[in-house]
Amino acid sequence: MTCRKTFAATTGTPFYRLHKDPAVFVCVVTLLAYGCPTQAVVAAFGLDERTVADWQDKAGGHAQAVHHHFLGTSPLDLQHVQADEIYGKTAGGRCWLAMALAVPYRLWLGGVVSPVRDLGLIQRLVDLVRRAWRPGRTLLIGVDGLASYVTAFWRAFREKVYTGRRGRPAYHLPRGVLLGQVIKKHSGRRLVEVVRHAVWGSLGQIGRVLKRTGTGRQINTSYIERLNATFRSRLASLVRRGRGLAHKVETLELGMYLVGCVYNFCTEHRSLRVPLAGGEAKWQGRTPAMAARWTDHVWSVRELLSFKPPTLVHG
């Protein structure tokens, strides 16, 4: 009635102009999101390999829009964030993925992909974290020894200090933003030393945040490293010593968002469950999106694919 045009009910979803049974589409996307090889899907459903790849890209693009919709409209009290980067295999060599995790909610905050691991890659990731952060809240950041993290977080979180004097104003960090690094030293493939360094703030301040959030006793990156293992098990091009390759950077990025959104909205996390007062069930399972109050129930993959972000409906 507003735009005075007719459109299909599936507009803004991957089901739009789908020439196959939607139930088959949902089943295929679910299998891909949990790491089923493309060859197995082709053999089981009798589909063309190009069709399966197109469906994965279409679902990944929709998942990316859904994720950025919630990230931009629902700022969080992140409390503790960890970031890390891993590499995947492409037809032309390696490709780097940098991802971030809100540890108290086990919420995947997003990721960026680039053929090179440089400051530009890290800066794009840090901008995602800054977008999700609610200003004025204490934030602990845990990263590895890559120097680009310190520079990128400083550029994203710094604020100008106006003194009334002439010249360019100075910068300072918001109160309560803490940064800790875990520097691992190797001899060949053997880990020989782990150094934990408080870059912003003191070890005492970092320890109090860790105790309050229940996310460890010392500076660590164990939560994001565990999430990396989940992504490696679900994306063939990230598997170590595997033969799966991503032919394009965009394919790897869309696959990452499909896996990340299914992890956030559709997968119950054991550490997030809460006890129930009565009844036969003792625990209520929760997803990271439920813990972050993005939703109040566990989504199915069909519900994720059917959700219409305003940018897709009106764009």
Secondary structure, 3 states (H helix, E strand, C coil): CCCCCCCCCCCCCCCCCCCCCHHHHHHHHHHHHCCCCHHHHHHHHCCCHHHHHHHHHHHHHHHHHHHHHHHHHCCECCEEEEEEEEEEEECCEEEEEEEEEEHHHCEEEEEEEECCCCHHHHHHHHHHHHHHECCCCCEEEEEECCCHHHHHHHHHHCEEECCCCCCCCEEECCCCEEEEEEEEEEECCEEEEEEEEEEECCHHHHHHHHHHHCCCCCCCCHHHHHHHHHHHHHCHHHCCCCCCCECCHHHHHHHHHHHHHHHHHHCCCHHHCEECCCCCCCEECCCHHHHCCCCCCCCCHHHHHHCCCHHHHHC
